[in-house]
Amino acid sequence: MYDFDAGDLSLDFANTKNWHASAAPEEYLHSYADLLDWGEQAGLVTHESVIRLNQFANERPEESQTTYDLAIQIRETIYRIFSHHYAGEPIPEADLALLNSVVRQAMSHLKLTTQGSEFQWEWIPEIEGADLILWSVARAAAALLTSDKVSRVRECEDDRGCGYLFIDQSKNHSRRWCSMESCGNRAKARRHYSRVQAG
């Protein structure tokens, strides 16, 4: 159901709303349960954890709804940040402030560990569930924004408002569409039709 081909976890999360830039976007995350399902498919939480958290959600629906609302807010923030960056527009200060606040929360629950001679970040053992999902996504967004790869983040240029975000990994960095099979093929057909009409 979910797409994980954008090249970065944070962009995959932003793409859980289809046709993001259109007047009629399609929501993929309809509930807290969907958020957990996405997190499991992304490899952020275990199936056992999802079962336990769904039981918790049934017992405390207001808390799970609050978490879901925050997840959607974070997703829209990430989408706007990368969409604005690609368009060369100023990043909304409120969006950057929200991302910073979530990243700060995430960093306070990480610890440095060693793997042989290398150091790496690991979550402290008590962290699981929706927090782990949202903090992982926020960290990924921050890492991408501060990396060289941010210059290769693209937004599908389909004029209907596809809005799909991805990292352009083509050899000449000229990818413009979410895929040639969908939006790219439509644009190609439209150009061909225009040439025929002009001829």
Secondary structure, DSSP 4 states (H G I P E B T S, - for coil): -----SSSHHHHHHTTEETTTSSS-EES--SHHHHHHHHHHTTSS-HHHHHHHHHHHHH-HHHHHHHHHHHHHHHHHHHHHHHHHHHTPPPPHHHHHHHHHHHHHHHTTEEEEEETTEEEEEE-TT--HHHHHHHHHHHHHHHHHTSGGGGGEEE---TTT---EEE--STTS---SS-IIIIIHHHHHHHHHHHHHH-
